Amino acid sequence: MWWHDKGRVLLGSPTRSRVGPGQAAPCPTVSPGPKLMRAIAVLAIAALAGGCFQPLYGEQSAAGGPILRDQLSAVDVQQIQAPKGTDEARIAVEIRNALLYDFTGGGYAAPPTHRLKIAMTSTRASIIVDRNTSRPDVENYGINATYTLTEIATGKVVVTGTTFSRVSYDIPGQEQRFARVRGLLDAELRAAKVIADNIRSRLASYFIAGT
């Protein structure tokens, strides 16, 4: 019956009151619904957790420490050993140059705090072979690399890892020797860039997370 509900306000329903002559109507009071409360809770948690994260390549550190760019620029990339006059020697230079550019952005390196040592080997394999001529139509070029990052002040090895890259390239025809050589050179450059990117990402993870 209606008198049992007198004075009861339903959740989410505005309250009503009688207004006398010459009195302004009061603003309705609305109780927040469960969806609004959940949204507020989510925003509050996100605001609290936001301080725990920092962009990998941010311009400043959330904790007030050195930024990643400065830490990477202080990595001394050692010469990668490879037999002189070979294709591997040229690829070793490509990998090192790519890392130096990634670490410094083309600028000057900071006083070294860490030393990066890399060892690499390369592979070539035929993927698709012509049945009539038994000559490859598609080849695969690969690089396998191992690396260690050493803290210069303590001599402690803080990061060890292995990485690899595999890049395929077409051989348009045995008569087009220049095209085959050009395809191989392009595959070598792409594979070297993948190795450099993988190593840079691993070191960035170490400097940010400490692991």
C-alpha angles and dihedrals in degrees: 000000000000097000091059089062095050111126093010117125118201117226110263093013121114117244118242127209133178116260119212126214113293093011125122117239112253119240113261116254116226122192116220114254125230093259092056092048091051091049091051091049092050092050091049092051091047091051092051094046094046091079091059095064133064131187112261092231098027123149093235137027119249090217094049094250129124115303121244094251092059092046093051092047088058092060113107107215109209123218110271110237117234135146109279118252094020132115089249090059090056092047090049089057091049092053093048093046091050091052093047091052093046092049098046103023089231092305134106120301120243122238103290120258097166136034122218119203121187133187122189145180130189133217137194126197136172112241103178123025127194110243094213100047100022087226124133120259095181126028132188123221119198141183126201117195138180123193142181130199115208127192105232097208095056103020088232120147104232101173132031124173150147129222139172142191133203122196126178126207135184127243104211094196142327090249091060098069094159091055090052092050091046091050091051093049091050091049091051092052093048092048091049091051091052091052092049092048092049093051093046091051092050093050091046089054090051095050092047101040100022093232 
